[in-house]
């Protein structure tokens, strides 16, 4: 085997591992819609003191229960990520992988707490102790550690007198040992990490998110564009986890420090969450209006004999995008067969995030930027944006304008450059199904399905 072939194999293996990590993040993220719904219903403007409980006092305990149930998930995201990544990243994992991730994270956090007086930050020297808080990054690192060690040691054979601890039982043990070493190393570098990531980068994002301006718009544009460009490769979840769950901080109702745009939008108390929504709001115009406009353009530019079938398909995926924010089937329909269209879509997505930041509109989601999340978070969006007109209603106006722009632009480009979007194929090829298959290949989902089968 030549050096070039070996280098290609290493590169391909590394890329597949990064894809697998991105997919593994979806397991813990999948818990957020239910948790966000419970937490949102339990907040003051919904079922709480300023909402239904103001007229029906008996509802307040119900609101408290909902808020506590949803808040429990957001307060424990690091350990949820540790278990989820451990199970999702390891090939053919089982329950012992999750147990190893849990053991590893608990040991990791306990060691960090023990070393906080030496390397921690945030204390006042009196009532508030110093802490070392890596947020979900710590959970992801321990999940990867557990998954890697499980791959290597889940079939290990020990001497007869230690045989009981062999095989899968050995994995939580060695993961706990590794967690001690990792925690000590990460505690030692925490002052530098806290200064760079939390104070400087996170602090800048919080200030920009609160005050708006060009800085926030540029950051949001870069994130929005990169988010869509990484989607066909299956790497967007990896990017999303950085601003949504790590950068920026807030305080929850119990005084605990939480990190991330998404986490703080839902769990941050008033006065600590004014900056949130910067990396979520701009997706609502795209997913609820722009992409359905693109679907309409694909339908109307289909060949006459295929227009009816194409229309039924496009209405289905457009409705899914509008209601739930699930846009992958629609985006895959033109990402692989009309890539210039997809690049334009990515740039327009970035511009949407930049625009809403410049206008000071704040909104968020636990699942995706669809109508369900929009309606659920209408009140919170109005509160953070300075009113309904300046926030969620203006967001719909922008979305409607985006829908028109997408329809006109996509229709013009499809007809001008004769892109073979669904319904315009020269033969009997089903380009929509072919695009979904290409997406499964490029994102690594096909390999995952083959191994599972």
Secondary structure, DSSP 8 states (H G I E B T S, - for coil): --HHHHHHHHHHHHHHHHHHHHHHHHHHHTTHHHHHHHHHHHSTTTTSTTTGGGT-TTHHHHHHHHHHHHHHHHHTHHHHHHHHHHHHHSTT--HHHHHHHHHHHHHHHHHHHHHHHHH-B---SSSS--B---THHHHHHHHHHHHHHHHHHTT----GGGGGG-THHHHHHHHHHHHHHHHHHHHHHHHHHIIIIIIIIIHHHHHHHHH-SHHHHHHHHHHHHHHHHHHTTT-HHHHHHHHHHTSSEEE-TTS-EEESHHHHHHH--TTT-TTTTTTTTTHHHIIIIIHHHHHHHHHHTS-GGGHHHHHHHHHHHHHHHHHH---HHHHHHHHTT-HHHHHHHHHHHHHHHHHHHHHT-----SS-SSHHHHHHTHHHHHHHHTSTIIIIIHHHHHHHHHHHHHHHHHHHHHHHHT---TT--SSS--HHHHHHHHHHHHTTHHHHHHHH-
